[in-house]
Amino acid sequence: MSDLPQVIADLARWYALMGLGLGERTGLNDALLSGIGTAEELARRAGVDADNARLWAELMVVSGYATVAEGTGGDSNSPAQFEADDSTLGILRRTLPFDLRAALEIAVPLAGLMPRIERAVRDGGGIASDELQAALGPIPERVNVPTYDKYLLADWIPAHPEVEAALQAGADVVEIGPGGGGALRLLAAAFPASRFLGYDLDPLQVTEANAATQAAGLGNLRFEARDAALLPDASADIVAIFDAFHHFTDPDGALAGLRRALRPGGCLLMAEPALTGDPVVDAEDTFATITYGASLFYCFQESKTPGRPGMGSTWGGGHLLGFLEDGGFRVVRAYVSDGGYDVVQAVPTGD
Ligand SMILES: C[S@@+](CC[C@H](N)C(=O)[O-])C[C@H]1O[C@@H](n2cnc3c(N)ncnc32)[C@H](O)[C@@H]1O
């Protein structure tokens, strides 16, 4: 496979990826990971059609994710016994700093969205949040959950001691674009003296985030459906925006709104992907192809509107600090986390 010209190798791996995505959505990945089995057995475990399970398992074999047990197959008396290749598929059993299984699962609806993305590429009109949400569902919000579990309390907050002290003393915290709300649930549990409010455009995610918060018994956190530009004045000591700013259609309006929302002495804490925005430099980053692809297919399209430039996940490295300064903020600290994010603390100028 490695001897193939890159384009052909990419084409081959696209089919392998779609196999993994289908395996994630149908339960076939889990069926294969749960132990050696014939196509019939895999189908029974996943609750899918046996002929399709056989074709899927064969795709897994040729793409390097499974093997056929020696002495099986090639004869109807001894059907092939498929076994997950632990050195490749085994990664799905591990806890990583991001949710790989969610990322694989998104690949399938994202592929279905390609004709719509093609139209957006032609007309430059972007794709509205609710259209993306309808196509992709809540899966994208799962991708970052392990990132927050690993880095938020252990790394991002301690890197900004003023923020940590304010959270401990008791602060009103607003997060804009919290999605499923995982980051705020961690903060609300860790800092019981503070009060937390998440504002997201998407009412469905707000409902789910409130349900998960209630289930976690967190009385100091709730979510509301609201646009970033429409925050109540002087309502927050800390405004957080984690991996969301580059999705906003009106970054200037959002920044002006959150400036008004901050009380005197308050601050903004923002995490954006730690890429430079220069593709020549970023090509060195192992995850650059994923991040640049996710930006073109998803983040950029959500932020793009007709006649306006849009942002996307590669925007921050080249623009964020200057954008904050032009918008009336002074950058207190820009900390690059191991988790692949720039975590920036900024205060309104004049404070
Ligand atoms: C990529 S998701 C990030 C969610 C979460 N912070 C995370 O890391 O998992 C971006 C979120 O921003 C929300 N969003 C986009 N534009 C917004 C706006 N103008 N006001 C509030 N939320 C917005 C979207 O609905 C989405 O939930």
The ligand as an SDF file (V2000), in Angstrom:
LIG
                    3D

 27 29  0  0  0  0  0  0  0  0999 V2000
  -17.4010   23.1180   17.3520 C   0  0  0  0  0  0  0  0  0  0  0  0
  -18.7070   23.4190   18.4210 S   0  0  0  0  0  0  0  0  0  0  0  0
  -17.7790   23.4960   19.9390 C   0  0  0  0  0  0  0  0  0  0  0  0
  -18.5930   23.0390   21.0910 C   0  0  0  0  0  0  0  0  0  0  0  0
  -17.7830   22.8890   22.3880 C   0  0  0  0  0  0  0  0  0  0  0  0
  -17.2060   24.1410   22.8110 N   0  0  0  0  0  0  0  0  0  0  0  0
  -16.7510   21.8120   22.2380 C   0  0  0  0  0  0  0  0  0  0  0  0
  -15.5670   22.1080   22.2280 O   0  0  0  0  0  0  0  0  0  0  0  0
  -17.1490   20.6410   22.1190 O   0  0  0  0  0  0  0  0  0  0  0  0
  -19.1470   25.1300   18.1790 C   0  0  0  0  0  0  0  0  0  0  0  0
  -20.4090   25.5120   18.9380 C   0  0  0  0  0  0  0  0  0  0  0  0
  -20.6140   26.9190   18.7740 O   0  0  0  0  0  0  0  0  0  0  0  0
  -22.0090   27.1400   18.6520 C   0  0  0  0  0  0  0  0  0  0  0  0
  -22.1880   28.4410   18.0090 N   0  0  0  0  0  0  0  0  0  0  0  0
  -21.8610   28.7990   16.7410 C   0  0  0  0  0  0  0  0  0  0  0  0
  -22.1470   30.0850   16.5240 N   0  0  0  0  0  0  0  0  0  0  0  0
  -22.6390   30.5910   17.6800 C   0  0  0  0  0  0  0  0  0  0  0  0
  -23.1080   31.8680   18.1080 C   0  0  0  0  0  0  0  0  0  0  0  0
  -23.1420   32.9030   17.2700 N   0  0  0  0  0  0  0  0  0  0  0  0
  -23.5600   32.0010   19.3720 N   0  0  0  0  0  0  0  0  0  0  0  0
  -23.5480   30.9520   20.2420 C   0  0  0  0  0  0  0  0  0  0  0  0
  -23.1130   29.7100   19.9010 N   0  0  0  0  0  0  0  0  0  0  0  0
  -22.6630   29.5420   18.6450 C   0  0  0  0  0  0  0  0  0  0  0  0
  -22.4950   25.9540   17.8140 C   0  0  0  0  0  0  0  0  0  0  0  0
  -23.8840   25.7380   17.9510 O   0  0  0  0  0  0  0  0  0  0  0  0
  -21.6590   24.8170   18.4160 C   0  0  0  0  0  0  0  0  0  0  0  0
  -22.3110   24.1930   19.4900 O   0  0  0  0  0  0  0  0  0  0  0  0
  1  2  1  0
  2  3  1  0
  2 10  1  0
  3  4  1  0
  4  5  1  0
  5  6  1  0
  5  7  1  0
  7  8  2  0
  7  9  1  0
 10 11  1  0
 11 12  1  0
 11 26  1  0
 12 13  1  0
 13 14  1  0
 13 24  1  0
 14 15  1  0
 14 23  1  0
 15 16  2  0
 16 17  1  0
 17 18  1  0
 17 23  2  0
 18 19  1  0
 18 20  2  0
 20 21  1  0
 21 22  2  0
 22 23  1  0
 24 25  1  0
 24 26  1  0
 26 27  1  0
M  CHG  2   2   1   9  -1
M  END
$$$$
